[in-house]
Amino acid sequence: MKEDTKNLLRECNAGCKIAVNSLETALLYSKDPEMRAVLERCRERHETLGEECGRMLHAEGDSGAEPHPMARVMSKLGTRMRLSVQNSNARISSLMADGCAMGIRSVGKYKNRYAAASPESRALADSIISAEEETLRDMVPFF
């Protein structure tokens, strides 16, 4: 159970970091004040969840892990390349929606894989999935 808890929290923490990274990159390209406000709110939500993952990992005696360097680079590079070609609210919201869908799938997969994780870590995974769903809904007006 303890290893499943640590593994689930590590994956959730890494996912939150990648989400924050993507949102920060999108903020570099967004000029629309409304879009920027939504992106900021989503970034703050993911930072808060990531910090909670970190606290829970620390309580488990684990310092956590950074996202795989290649995943981080590919996320940032992919977002920058796509937005440098077409920088619009529709493009930004589409990229963020794709990221949300990926986050929902990933966290769901790890929640199933680490089924013996603590109820608290599973609840945090559910909160991350809810945050991804909320971010997705927040992007709809900009498509």
Secondary structure as UniProt FT lines:
FT   HELIX           2..29
FT   HELIX           33..59
FT   TURN            60..61
FT   HELIX           69..85
FT   HELIX           89..113
FT   TURN            114..116
FT   HELIX           119..139
FT   HELIX           140..142
//
